[in-house]
Amino acid sequence: MVTAPRQNPYSCNWATFAANAGDHEFSVIFDSGDYRHLRMSKPGILAWSWEIFTAPGYLAFVGDIGVQMIFRRTKDMLGFFNTRNYGDIYGDGSPFINPGYWEEKAGPDMQSVTRTFDVDHAVDVVRDAVDDLVAADDIAAVHGNELIASARDAANLEPDA
């Protein structure tokens, strides 16, 4: 079953990022296996720049664009963050991100700004799951449509509901 690209709930963020970092250059400052120091910056300017440091099992992200973070999960964290195998799921060239993972790593001080709700995105997630169930003949299409309508009704409730 061929599906259209999903609507990118982060398209505005991606456009801003691309505009501000489009002329950046990638520099390898140090590379010795799992030990790396990488930099993305506009030549000679530190605004909108960032650096990544890796060691076995660690990735540290620092720069002037937001929160500094340290990740620990797998031996090669660059491989862990490589999302190219997902393809261009939004159809706009932006990379796939896992917002739940990033929110978890942002910590309690940042979670209030990471918790936004997009009705259309929520319904799209339900629609994708329902489409899969209908395609597998696990539910009838009429019941799938009812589930999607219920999801839209529930998603339109007041935020505190």
C-alpha positions, -999 to 999 in steps of 0.1 A, spaced: 0 0 0 15 33 -11 8 62 12 14 99 7 41 116 27 29 126 62 24 162 70 55 175 88 44 189 122 79 205 124 79 221 90 82 256 104 111 246 126 128 228 97 125 258 75 139 282 101 168 258 108 175 253 71 175 291 65 199 297 94 222 268 88 221 264 50 255 279 45 272 260 73 302 237 67 309 204 84 344 201 98 360 170 113 383 184 140 393 149 153 384 114 142 398 83 158 372 55 156 345 61 182 363 93 195 353 122 174 350 160 175 327 174 147 317 210 140 289 226 120 293 263 115 294 291 90 331 298 84 345 322 109 312 327 128 300 309 159 263 320 157 241 291 149 270 267 153 273 234 172 298 207 180 294 170 186 319 150 207 317 112 208 334 85 228 323 49 231 288 49 244 285 87 245 275 117 223 277 153 236 260 180 217 270 216 225 265 249 207 247 282 208 214 269 194 196 256 224 201 230 252 234 213 256 228 175 258 247 143 265 233 110 253 243 75 263 228 44 247 249 25 222 286 22 215 284 43 184 259 71 191 263 86 156 249 54 142 220 55 167 210 90 155 214 81 118 178 82 105 185 80 67 169 46 66 135 61 73 137 80 40 120 113 33 88 105 52 76 141 52 84 148 15 102 181 23 137 168 28 137 172 66 151 144 87 129 121 108 131 127 145 116 109 174 100 137 194 92 114 224 129 104 227 141 141 225 115 152 250 126 125 274 162 136 271 154 173 274 147 167 311 121 183 334 132 219 329 124 217 292 94 194 291 68 223 294 80 236 260 82 202 244 46 193 252 25 207 224 -4 190 208 -13 190 172 -48 177 164 -41 170 128 -9 151 136 -27 130 163 -54 121 139 -28 113 112 -12 88 136 -45 71 142 -53 71 105 -20 54 97 -26 27 123 -62 22 111 -51 20 74 -27 -7 84 -54 -26 102 -79 -23 73 -52 -34 48 -45 -65 69 -82 -72 71 -81 -70 109 -110 -45 109 -136 -35 84 -132 -1 67 -164 12 82 -151 6 117 -118 22 107 -136 53 96 -155 54 129 -122 51 148 -107 80 129 -138 101 135 -137 93 172 -100 102 173 -107 136 157 -136 142 182 -113 133 212 -84 154 198 -106 185 196 -115 184 234 -102 211 256 -65 206 265 -73 199 301 -100 174 292 
